[in-house]
Amino acid sequence: MENQQRLQGKKVAILLTDGFEQVEMTEPRKALQEAGAETHLIAPNGGEVKGWDTKDWGQSFPIDVPLDQARPEAYDALLLPGGILNPDQLRMERKAVEFVRHFFEAHKPVAAICHAPILLIEADVVRGRRMTSYPSITTDLRNAGADWVDEEVVTDQGLVTSRKPDDIPAFNRKMIEEIREGIHDRQHA
């Protein structure tokens, strides 16, 4: 596979909680691992998180690191899966918002799909950014200062965003490219 080992030595945090859109975690995580990255599922509560599989609850996945023990400086990049429940719950967690802000302040790549940019709004990191998302949060992103566009994948100085599960192949390619590039000096909080 052409991606094999392109991310060797990179660690990627995957921040999520119950109700994440399952395929928006499993497929990007698989792509990251196939590219050689180490991935850690991080959630506010230890134990397991339960995915949402399109129209009903999906599988449960073991958490690698509870959020209160996760150190953002130990990771090279951040992946934020979508789903409606997941980012809405995370934005109410002060530690989750601070965890996200760290990646922007440290100029590290961040990949957010579907509804995940709601968490980026809460972290106050979307102003002046060109990005996309699930269409239902377009107004929220524009009101927060983002330049929202309807495209399958958008990259803005290390921030990768996509709209929905159908966009995952393009999202994965861009996410891997940005993580391989590493620090983006113009990535900002």
N, C-alpha and C positions, 0 to 999 in steps of 0.2 A: 504494500500500500504506500502511496506517495507521501502520506502524512507521517508514516512510521518514524518515530524518534525525533520529530522536529521540535518537540517540546520537552525533550529529555532534561531532567533536573528542575523543571518548573512545577510549582505547587499552586493549585487553583482551589480557592474556597468556593463552595456552593452554599449560599445562604438561603434557607427556606424554612417553612413550617407547614403544618397540616393544611391541605387544600391546594398545594402547588399542582399545576398542570403536569401530570406525570411524564408525558412524552417530552416536555420542554426541559426536564431534568435528565431523563434517561438517555435520550439521543445525544445531546451535547456532551454529557459526561462520558458516554462511550467514545465519541469522537476525540475528546481530550485524552482519554486513556490510550486510545489507539495511536495518538500522536506522541505518546511517551510521558504525558503529564501525570502527576499524582493529584488525585482529587479528594477533598474532604467535604462531607455533608455536615453543615453547621446549622444548628437550630436552637431557639431559646430554651427548649426543654430537651433533656437528654432522652435516651431510649430510642424511640422510633418516630418517624413522621409518616403520615398517610397521604398518598397522592390522590389526585382527582383525575379520573380517566374519562374525559369528554363529558359524560352525563351522569356519572355516579362515582362513588368512592373507588379508588384503585388499590394498589398494593401498598404495603408498609415497607419502609426502608430504615435500616439502623443508622443512627447519627454517629458520625466519627468523633465530633468534638462539640460539646455543649457551648453555646454562644458565650457564656460567662467565662469560659476557659480559653476561648479562641483569641489568638493574637494576630491581628490583621497584618502586622509587619512580617509575619512568617510566610505570607503568601505572595505570589507574583501577580495574581489576577483574581477577579471575582466574577462568578456567574450567578445571575439572578433569574431563576425560572419564573414564569408567570402563573396564571390562574387567578381567579377573582379573589378568593379567600386569603391566599398566601400573602401577597404584598400588603393587603389591607390590614392584616394582623401584624405583620412585621413593622409597619410604619408607626404602630402604637408602642413599639419596644424601643426605648431610648438607646439601648446598647446596639440594637440592629442598625439604627440610623447612624450612630457613631461609627460602627464597623464599616458601613458603606462609605461614609465621608472620608475615612482614612485612605481608601484606594484612590480617590480623586486628589486628595491633598498630597499623596505620595506619587502622583502621576502614573499610576498603574492601570492596566487595561481592565475595563468593566464591560461585561456582555449582559444585556437585559432584554428579555423577550416578552411579548404580549402585554399583560397588565403590570409587569414588574416595574416599569418606570414610575408607577405611583410611589414606590419607595424612594426613587431618585428625587421626586418632587419634595418629599418630606425632608430629605437630606439637603435640599436647596442647592442642587448641582446641575440643574437643567437650563438655567438662564443663558441665552445666547448659543445654545447647542442645537445643531441640526440633528433631528432624530425622528423615529417612527415608533409605533406601538399598536396595540389593538385599537381599532377606531373609536370605541366608546370612551377612551380617555384623552382623545384629541384636544378637547376644550381645556381639560385640566392642564395638559402640558403647555398649550399655548398661553394660558393664563399665568403659568409659572415662568414664562419667558422663553420657552423652546420654539424653535422653527420646525414645526411638525410637517412631515411629508409622507405621502402614501407610497412607500417603496418596500420591497421585500426585505432589504437589509440596508442600514445606513451606518456609516462609520464617521465619527467626528473626534479626531485626536485621541484615539484609544477607547472611545465609547462606541460599542456596537449595539444596535437595537434592531429588532424585527417585530413583525406584527402578530404572527400566529403560527401554529404548528406547521402549516404548509411551507413556511419560510425557513424551516430548520436547516435544510441542506446549505442554503446560502449563508445563514446565520453561523453555522459551524465553520464554514470556510473562512469567513471574515474574523470570527473569534480566534481561531487558531493563528491566523496571520498576525493579528494585533498582539496576541500573547507572545508569539515568536519574536516580534519586534521589541518587546519589553517596554521599558519606561518611555512615556510620551511626555516630553517637556511641556507641551502646550495643553496637556490634560490638566484640568483645574477644578477646584471646588467652588 
